[in-house]
Amino acid sequence: MQPRIYVGHTPDTTDERILLRERALMLANAVRRSPTEGICAIAFNMTVGTESPLTGIDLIVMRTTAVIVGALRTFAGPIDAPPGGVWRDRASGQPILEADGSHPLHRIRVQRDAVQLSLNTAAARLGLDSADPRPFRRVIGAIVGVPAIPADSRISLDVDDHRDHLKVCSFEELPGVAALAHSGLVMSTEIIHTILADLFGCRLWYDDGRLLFELAPPRFQLRITAPGRAPVTAPLYEGETVVGRRQSAQGIERRITLSNDELVSSDHLHIVCHADPASVMIRDTSKNGVWVTPPDGPIEHIRHAERTIPVGTRLRLGMTDIILEHV
């Protein structure tokens, strides 16, 4: 499948934005590995109402024949979830409840019902030709374990939950669930875009294998002078950026490639940016180390070590000079 990712509300903190980006790219990779053809659209951080829990819907997954409303949850260890009973963490025996004290399935059911109502109400103006006044008959509500449901968990939903199209799955299982689901009608990719962009107010964030925009502007940049080349600048976005000679990024990493310098390692330096408070940390992972010169301090050679550096610090990787600057 071809992933297309949207975002509704942009998180307020650096850590939340970094986590959202990581999850979006992880899910995009999982969708791309699916052998099923067609578009799979995913929208994160949705709002379909003015009060909780309708202001905090984690994601909606849509294919031409499927709609899934998902609640992303991380579990510390194996869980026991008997049919119709209280979910518990096996190690501690503590009940697993939502922040408002509700059962996880109750919360996702409320969120799913709100999305389903919005879709059915908008069906006519979306141009969906159906004699059924409620064409979106089977919208799935899913508790989604991130990154996975812990191994050895015992989860069993009762018959009513199955009939109500509630599911529990792991993050990377979502594309498979979407491939097999059928909401009751067939939508075009244009209608899916209209639903996510116009009905739910999301922005297309990831398409054709790339992010279309960043969730927050960069506060820092690198001025890079490579051997025999004019200086260039590269923005440093929130989270971790890998600097080195290797051309292609791996997994979900950000990457700045340094060419024309054989003394630079494939993955020479990791740079981590935070916005609240603003700070930059470097971690050397190279063979040759990094020469670090603060604006008001002596030069230092570090190998396999970390340093927090101020703006104006000069870094030397091989024969390449790098200066940290404000944007």
DRENTOR-636516 format. One record per residue: x, y, z of N, C-alpha, C in turn. Coordinates in steps of 0.05 Angstrom, whole numbers, padded with zeros to 5 digits, always signed. Atoms other than C-alpha are relative to their C-alpha. Last residue first. Layout:
BEGIN
XYZXYZXYZ;...
This chain:
BEGIN
+00012-00005+00026+00372+00607+00248-00007+00030-00002;+00028-00004-00002+00420+00606+00307-00011+00004-00029;+00011-00027+00001+00488+00579+00289-00030+00000+00008;+00028-00001-00009+00531+00517+00302-00010+00029+00002;+00005-00020-00021+00595+00519+00261-00030-00001+00006;+00029-00004-00004+00620+00459+00220-00003+00020+00023;+00005-00019-00022+00690+00450+00190-00031+00005+00001;+00024-00016+00003+00704+00388+00147-00005+00017+00025;-00009-00025+00011+00774+00358+00142-00023+00020-00003;-00018+00005+00022+00757+00299+00187+00012+00027-00008;+00003+00028+00006+00700+00325+00229+00017-00006-00024;-00016+00009+00023+00717+00393+00259-00003-00030-00002;-00006+00029+00001+00665+00426+00302+00017-00006-00024;-00011+00010+00025+00662+00501+00318+00007-00030+00003;-00020+00021-00003+00617+00525+00374+00008-00010-00028;-00026-00010+00005+00582+00591+00359+00022-00021+00002;-00002-00012+00027+00517+00571+00391+00027+00013-00003;+00015-00025+00004+00529+00532+00455+00003+00008-00030;-00016-00022+00012+00548+00458+00460-00017+00025-00004;+00020-00020+00006+00524+00401+00505+00016+00025-00010;-00004-00027-00010+00577+00346+00500-00025+00017-00007;+00022-00020+00005+00574+00271+00492+00008+00027+00011;+00008-00015-00024+00631+00220+00485-00022+00020-00008;+00021+00016-00013+00652+00166+00436-00009+00013+00026;+00006+00025+00014+00715+00206+00420-00020-00016+00016;+00017+00020-00014+00725+00278+00440-00003-00024-00018;+00004+00023+00017+00782+00326+00422-00017-00020+00015;+00001+00026-00013+00778+00393+00457-00006-00022-00020;+00007+00022+00017+00795+00464+00435+00001-00026+00015;-00022+00013+00014+00797+00516+00490-00011-00023-00018;-00014+00021-00014+00738+00560+00509+00021-00013-00017;-00016-00013-00020+00699+00623+00492+00016-00021+00016;-00007-00027+00007+00665+00605+00426+00019+00014+00020;+00022-00018-00008+00669+00530+00441+00008+00029-00006;-00011-00025-00010+00720+00490+00400-00023+00018+00007;+00021-00018-00009+00704+00416+00391+00013+00026+00011;-00013-00023-00014+00749+00369+00351-00021+00021+00005;+00008-00027+00008+00710+00306+00335+00016+00020+00016;+00008-00020-00020+00731+00233+00338-00007+00027-00012;-00020-00020-00003+00770+00192+00287-00006+00021+00022;-00026+00012-00005+00732+00127+00286+00021+00021+00008;-00018+00003+00023+00664+00159+00294+00025-00015+00008;+00001+00029+00005+00605+00155+00342+00019-00008-00022;-00018+00011+00021+00611+00224+00373-00003-00030-00002;-00010+00026-00009+00550+00250+00411+00017-00011-00023;-00013+00016+00021+00528+00323+00406+00011-00026+00013;-00019+00019-00011+00477+00360+00449+00012-00016-00024;-00011+00018+00020+00441+00423+00429+00020-00018+00013;-00027+00010-00006+00395+00464+00474+00008-00019-00023;-00016+00004+00024+00332+00506+00473+00028-00009+00007;-00012-00024+00010+00291+00495+00536+00018-00006-00025;+00010-00009-00026+00242+00472+00512+00015-00013+00023;+00010-00027+00002+00267+00469+00440-00009+00011+00027;+00024-00003-00015+00311+00407+00441-00008+00030-00001;+00011-00027-00006+00362+00389+00389-00025-00002+00016;+00027+00001-00011+00403+00324+00387-00008+00029+00008;+00007-00026-00012+00464+00319+00342-00029-00001+00009;+00029-00003-00004+00494+00251+00326-00005+00026+00015;+00008-00016-00022+00564+00250+00295-00031+00000+00002;-00022-00013-00015+00605+00207+00249-00010+00012+00026;+00017-00013-00020+00556+00157+00219+00019+00013+00020;+00027+00003+00011+00592+00137+00155-00020+00013+00018;+00012+00027-00002+00657+00164+00183-00028+00000-00011;+00025+00000-00014+00690+00228+00158-00012-00028+00000;-00005+00003-00029+00763+00222+00140-00025+00001+00017;-00003+00028-00007+00745+00208+00067+00006-00004+00030;-00018+00001-00023+00718+00279+00059+00002-00029+00009;-00027-00010+00007+00685+00296-00008+00019+00001+00023;-00014+00012+00023+00614+00288+00018+00028+00011-00003;-00025-00015+00006+00582+00303+00085+00015-00015-00021;-00022+00014+00013+00510+00278+00088+00023+00018-00006;-00015-00020+00015+00461+00308+00138+00025-00015-00011;-00028+00004+00008+00410+00256+00161+00010+00024-00015;-00007-00023+00016+00344+00251+00198+00030-00002-00006;-00020-00020-00008+00330+00180+00220+00000+00025-00018;+00014-00026-00003+00264+00143+00210+00020+00022+00006;+00023-00001-00017+00293+00078+00182-00013+00027+00000;+00010+00027-00008+00361+00089+00152-00024+00004+00018;+00010+00003-00028+00378+00153+00115-00010-00028+00004;+00028+00005-00004+00418+00148+00050-00007-00003+00029;+00019-00017+00015+00484+00181+00033-00029-00003+00008;+00020+00017+00013+00532+00155+00086-00021+00018-00013;-00006+00003+00029+00589+00205+00098-00022-00016-00014;-00020+00018+00009+00565+00230+00165+00002-00003-00030;-00018-00013+00019+00518+00272+00207+00022-00020-00007;-00025+00014+00003+00459+00239+00242+00016+00014-00022;-00010+00000+00028+00403+00285+00265+00027-00014+00000;-00028+00009+00006+00365+00273+00330+00005+00002-00030;-00007+00028-00001+00304+00311+00355+00028-00005-00009;+00003+00013-00026+00278+00379+00335+00006-00030-00002;+00027+00001-00010+00303+00405+00268+00000-00015+00027;+00002+00021-00020+00374+00426+00251-00028+00001+00012;+00016-00004-00024+00376+00466+00186+00001-00024+00019;+00019+00022-00002+00435+00457+00138-00016+00004+00026;+00013+00002-00026+00478+00515+00114-00021-00023-00001;+00028+00004+00003+00530+00513+00059-00013-00002+00027;+00017+00006-00023+00601+00539+00056-00029-00003-00008;+00009-00024-00013+00637+00536-00012-00018-00008+00024;+00028-00008+00005+00672+00471-00029-00007+00026+00015;+00004-00007+00028+00744+00447-00036-00028+00010-00007;-00024-00006+00016+00744+00411+00030-00007+00006-00029;-00014+00025+00008+00676+00417+00064+00024+00007-00017;-00020-00005+00020+00651+00480+00099+00016-00025-00005;-00018+00022+00007+00586+00469+00136+00019+00009-00022;-00015-00011+00023+00546+00523+00171+00023-00019-00006;-00029+00005+00002+00499+00483+00216+00010+00014-00025;-00009+00010+00026+00430+00508+00235+00030-00004+00002;-00029+00000+00004+00391+00522+00298+00005-00010-00028;-00012-00023-00015+00320+00542+00318+00030+00002-00006;-00025+00004-00014+00286+00499+00265+00009+00025+00015;-00023-00011+00015+00212+00509+00251+00026-00005+00015;-00009-00025-00013+00162+00462+00284+00024+00010-00016;+00020-00008-00020+00119+00405+00257+00008+00025+00015;-00008+00007-00027+00161+00400+00194-00020+00011+00020;-00007-00022-00017+00131+00401+00124+00009-00010+00027;+00005-00024+00015+00117+00356+00064+00007+00025+00017;+00016-00019-00016+00148+00294+00096-00002+00026-00016;-00014-00022-00013+00171+00245+00043-00019+00017+00017;-00024+00008-00014+00155+00178+00011+00015+00022+00014;-00021+00007+00020+00104+00202-00040+00027-00004+00013;+00010+00011+00025+00063+00236+00014+00023-00006-00018;-00019+00019+00011+00071+00257+00087-00012-00012-00025;-00026-00003-00012+00038+00316+00122+00021-00017-00014;-00016+00021+00011-00030+00327+00089+00029+00005+00007;-00018-00008+00022-00064+00375+00136+00015-00024-00010;-00028+00009-00001-00124+00356+00179+00016+00010-00024;-00019-00022-00003-00189+00395+00188+00029-00008+00002;-00014+00002-00026-00235+00336+00203+00022+00021+00003;+00019+00007-00022-00288+00348+00149+00014+00001+00027;+00022-00020-00003-00243+00387+00101-00018-00007+00023;-00009-00028+00002-00175+00352+00103-00023+00020+00006;-00021-00006-00020-00192+00282+00129+00008+00030+00000;+00008+00007-00028-00259+00274+00095+00021+00009+00020;+00020-00019-00008-00238+00310+00031-00009-00004+00029;-00015-00026-00005-00175+00268+00025-00020+00021+00010;-00015+00004-00025-00217+00204+00033+00015+00026+00007;+00018-00002-00023-00265+00230-00019+00014-00004+00026;+00007-00028-00003-00208+00241-00068-00020+00005+00023;-00022-00014-00015-00180+00172-00055-00006+00029+00004;-00023-00007+00017-00248+00144-00077+00022+00013+00018;-00006-00029+00003-00294+00112-00026+00023+00003-00020;-00026-00004+00013-00327+00043-00027+00004+00030-00005;+00001-00013+00026-00383+00026+00022+00028+00004-00011;+00027+00002+00011-00398-00017+00082-00004+00015-00026;+00017-00018-00015-00337-00003+00126-00029+00000-00010;+00018-00012+00020-00298-00063+00101-00021+00016+00015;+00025-00012-00009-00237-00088+00138-00017+00011-00022;+00022+00020-00002-00185-00137+00112-00027+00013+00007;+00003+00014+00025-00132-00087+00087-00024-00019+00000;+00013-00017+00020-00143-00041+00146-00005-00015-00026;+00028-00003-00008-00128-00097+00196-00015+00017-00021;+00014+00025+00005-00065-00114+00157-00029+00001+00008;+00005+00003+00029-00043-00041+00156-00014-00026-00007;+00021-00017+00010-00056-00036+00231-00004-00002-00030;+00022+00016+00010-00013-00096+00250-00022+00017-00013;-00007+00009+00027+00049-00053+00256-00021-00019-00011;-00004-00023+00019+00019-00015+00315+00004-00010-00028;-00026-00015-00002-00004-00078+00351+00001+00021-00021;-00021+00009+00018-00077-00100+00355+00025+00016+00006;-00025-00006-00013-00140-00098+00398+00022-00010-00018;-00023+00017+00003-00207-00095+00363+00023+00009+00017;-00023-00009-00017-00277-00067+00369+00022-00021-00003;-00023-00006+00016-00327-00080+00312+00022+00014+00016;-00001-00029+00001-00390-00077+00355+00025+00010-00015;+00023-00009+00017-00403-00150+00340+00000+00030-00004;-00006+00008+00028-00333-00166+00367-00022+00010-00018;-00022-00017+00010-00347-00125+00430+00007-00007-00029;+00011-00027+00007-00414-00159+00439+00021+00019-00010;+00014+00001+00025-00382-00228+00434-00011+00027-00008;+00025+00015-00001-00331-00214+00489-00015+00003-00027;+00023-00017+00001-00260-00193+00476-00025-00017+00001;+00023+00014+00012-00202-00238+00497-00024+00019+00002;+00021-00019+00007-00133-00212+00512-00022-00015-00014;+00024+00015+00004-00080-00253+00547-00023+00019-00003;+00024-00013-00010-00012-00219+00540-00024-00019-00006;+00012+00016-00022+00046-00268+00530-00025+00014+00012;+00002+00029+00003+00084-00218+00487-00012-00013+00025;-00021+00017-00013+00069-00145+00500-00005-00030-00004;+00013+00012-00024+00020-00113+00449+00021-00018+00013;+00014+00026+00004+00066-00075+00402-00015-00007+00026;-00002+00009+00028+00103-00009+00390-00015-00026-00005;-00024-00013+00012+00055+00017+00412+00024-00006+00017;-00024+00001-00017-00007-00026+00426+00024+00012-00015;-00024+00006+00015-00068-00003+00387+00024+00001+00018;-00021-00006-00019-00137-00005+00419+00026-00010-00013;-00022+00017-00007-00182-00006+00358+00018+00012+00022;-00014-00013-00021-00251+00020+00339+00022-00018+00011;-00014+00014-00021-00274-00004+00272+00011+00019+00021;-00024-00015-00006-00326+00031+00229+00013-00013+00024;-00020+00015-00015-00376-00018+00201+00026+00016+00003;+00012+00019-00019-00440+00015+00177+00020-00013+00019;-00024+00010-00014-00413+00077+00143-00010-00018+00023;-00016+00018+00017-00473+00083+00096+00025-00010+00013;-00025+00004-00016-00520+00108+00150+00019-00018-00016;-00006-00026-00014-00578+00138+00110+00024-00002+00018;-00001+00004-00029-00572+00077+00064+00005+00027+00013;+00027-00002-00010-00593+00092-00007-00002-00003+00030;+00009+00024-00014-00521+00106-00023-00028+00005+00010;+00026+00009+00011-00487+00152-00072-00008-00026+00015;+00002+00029-00001-00431+00184-00032-00028-00009-00007;+00006+00012+00026-00426+00255-00057-00001-00030+00000;-00025+00011+00011-00390+00282+00004-00005-00013-00027;-00015-00022+00012-00451+00325+00016+00027-00009-00010;+00014-00012+00024-00493+00263+00025+00016+00022-00013;-00001+00018+00023-00443+00226+00070-00013+00013-00025;-00012-00014+00023-00431+00284+00118-00002-00016-00025;+00014-00026+00003-00479+00259+00173+00010+00015-00025;+00027+00005+00011-00454+00188+00163-00015+00026-00004;-00001+00010+00028-00382+00209+00170-00027-00004-00012;-00008-00022+00017-00394+00252+00232+00001-00009-00029;+00022-00019+00003-00434+00197+00265+00007+00023-00019;+00020+00013+00017-00379+00146+00251-00024+00019-00004;-00010-00001+00027-00327+00193+00281-00020-00012-00020;+00000-00028+00009-00368+00203+00343+00010+00003-00028;+00027-00008+00005-00382+00128+00350-00002+00029-00010;+00008+00012+00026-00308+00112+00343-00028+00009-00007;-00014-00014+00021-00290+00161+00399-00009-00011-00027;+00011-00027+00001-00343+00134+00446+00013+00015-00023;+00028+00002+00011-00323+00062+00430-00012+00027-00003;-00003+00002+00029-00249+00080+00441-00028-00003-00013;-00010-00026+00012-00265+00106+00510+00001-00002-00030;+00021-00020-00001-00308+00046+00530+00008+00026-00013;+00019+00005+00022-00256-00003+00505-00023+00020+00000;-00011-00007+00027-00202+00029+00548-00020-00005-00022;-00012+00024+00012-00247+00025+00611+00011+00007-00028;+00017+00018+00016-00260+00093+00642+00016-00024-00011;+00009+00023-00015-00222+00126+00699-00017-00020-00015;+00025-00007-00013-00216+00194+00665-00012-00023+00016;-00005-00022-00019-00142+00182+00651-00026+00008+00014;-00007-00025+00013-00159+00115+00619+00003+00022+00021;+00022-00018+00004-00156+00051+00660+00009+00025-00015;-00008-00018+00022-00111-00009+00665-00025+00016-00007;+00018-00002+00022-00124-00042+00733+00010+00020-00021;+00015-00025+00001-00064-00057+00776-00018+00001-00024;+00028+00004-00006-00044-00130+00784-00017+00025-00001;+00009-00015-00024+00028-00109+00788-00028-00006+00008;-00021-00001-00021+00061-00159+00741-00010+00013+00025;-00004+00026-00013-00001-00177+00700+00020+00002+00023;-00028+00005+00004-00023-00105+00685+00007-00026+00016;-00020-00004-00021-00098-00110+00688+00028-00005-00010;-00027+00006+00010-00158-00102+00643+00020+00006+00022;-00019-00022-00004-00225-00105+00680+00027-00009-00012;-00011-00006-00026-00276-00153+00652+00020+00022+00001;+00018-00015-00016-00323-00161+00593+00010+00008+00027;+00024-00010+00013-00281-00216+00563-00018+00015+00020;+00021+00020+00003-00216-00221+00602-00025+00011-00013;+00025-00014+00007-00159-00172+00589-00021-00021-00005;+00022+00019-00001-00094-00194+00623-00026+00015-00005;+00025-00008-00013-00034-00152+00605-00020-00023-00001;+00023+00015+00008+00039-00168+00591-00025+00009+00015;-00005+00029+00001+00087-00112+00606-00025-00014-00008;-00026+00006-00012+00094-00036+00610+00008-00029-00003;+00003+00017-00024+00037-00024+00561+00028-00008+00010;-00025+00014-00006+00038+00034+00511-00004-00015+00026;-00006+00005-00028-00029+00056+00482+00026-00015+00003;-00027+00011-00003-00050+00087+00416+00007-00002+00030;-00011-00012-00024-00125+00095+00409+00027-00013+00005;-00019+00013-00018-00148+00080+00338+00007+00017+00024;-00006-00020-00020-00209+00096+00295+00018-00013+00021;-00008+00010-00027-00209+00050+00234+00006+00025+00017;-00004-00022-00018-00246+00064+00168+00006-00012+00028;-00004+00004-00029-00243+00015+00110+00003+00026+00015;+00021+00016-00011-00263+00005+00037+00000-00002+00031;+00024-00003+00016-00224+00058+00000-00024-00015+00011;-00004+00011+00027-00174+00058+00057-00026+00004-00016;+00020+00003+00021-00175+00100+00119+00011-00012-00025;-00012+00013+00024-00137+00099+00185-00023-00004-00020;+00020+00012+00017-00158+00149+00239+00015-00012-00024;-00003+00004+00029-00111+00167+00295-00025-00011-00013;-00028+00004+00008-00101+00190+00366+00004-00003-00030;-00001+00025+00015-00169+00220+00380+00028-00004-00012;-00026+00014+00000-00161+00272+00434+00000-00026-00013;-00022-00019+00007-00215+00325+00430+00027-00014-00003;+00002-00006+00028-00271+00273+00428+00021+00020-00010;-00024+00008+00014-00250+00244+00495+00000+00007-00029;-00013+00027-00001-00258+00297+00521-00021-00021+00002;-00005+00010-00026-00301+00357+00500+00015-00027-00001;-00011-00021-00017-00307+00401+00439+00008-00009+00028;+00018-00012-00019-00317+00348+00386+00014+00020+00017;+00027+00001+00012-00286+00312+00327-00021+00011+00019;+00021-00011-00017-00213+00327+00340-00026-00002-00014;+00025-00009+00011-00156+00286+00309-00018+00012+00022;+00008-00023-00017-00084+00278+00330-00025+00014-00010;-00007-00001-00029-00059+00233+00274-00011+00025+00013;+00000-00027-00012-00090+00220+00206+00005-00003+00030;+00000+00001-00029-00072+00157+00166+00000+00029+00010;-00003-00026-00012-00088+00146+00093-00003-00002+00030;+00008+00002-00028-00075+00079+00060+00005+00027+00013;-00008-00020-00020-00075+00085-00015-00009-00009+00027;+00016-00024-00006-00079+00026-00062+00011+00017+00022;-00003-00024+00017-00051-00044-00068-00018+00022+00009;+00026-00010+00010-00044-00096-00013+00005+00025-00016;+00003+00007+00029+00026-00126-00008-00026+00010-00012;+00024+00016+00005+00039-00087+00057-00003-00007-00029;-00007+00028+00003+00111-00064+00065-00025-00018-00006;-00014+00004+00025+00092+00008+00050+00007-00030-00004;+00020-00001+00022+00041+00008+00106+00013-00007-00027;+00016+00025-00002+00094-00014+00156-00021-00001-00022;-00017+00023+00009+00142+00040+00132-00016-00026+00001;-00003-00002+00029+00087+00093+00138+00017-00023-00011;+00024+00010+00012+00071+00068+00208+00001+00002-00030;+00001+00029-00005+00143+00077+00231-00025-00012-00014;-00018+00012+00019+00145+00146+00197+00001-00031+00004;+00010-00004+00028+00083+00170+00233+00018-00015-00020;+00022+00019+00004+00106+00140+00300-00011+00002-00029;-00010+00027+00000+00173+00175+00296-00022-00020-00005;-00014+00005+00025+00142+00241+00276+00010-00028-00001;+00019+00002+00022+00092+00237+00333+00013-00005-00027;+00014+00026-00002+00146+00221+00384-00020-00003-00023;-00019+00020+00008+00188+00281+00362-00013-00028-00001;-00004-00002+00030+00128+00326+00366+00019-00020-00010;+00024+00010+00013+00110+00301+00436+00002+00001-00030;+00000+00029-00003+00182+00309+00461-00025-00012-00014;-00020+00013+00017+00186+00380+00433-00002-00030+00001;-00027+00003-00010+00121+00402+00466+00019-00014-00019;-00011-00024-00011+00056+00431+00441+00029-00002+00008;-00006+00001-00029+00033+00376+00395+00014+00025+00009;-00029+00003-00004+00006+00396+00326+00006+00001+00030;-00012-00018-00019-00069+00384+00321+00030-00006+00003;+00020-00020-00009-00093+00350+00258+00013+00020+00018;-00002-00007-00028-00038+00312+00220-00022+00021+00006;+00011-00027-00006-00044+00274+00155+00005+00005+00030;+00003-00006-00028-00005+00214+00128-00009+00030+00004;+00005-00029+00002-00009+00182+00059-00008+00009+00028;+00009-00015-00024+00020+00112+00056-00004+00030-00007;-00014-00025+00001+00020+00072-00010-00009+00017+00024;+00017-00024+00000+00000+00000+00000+00017+00025+00000;
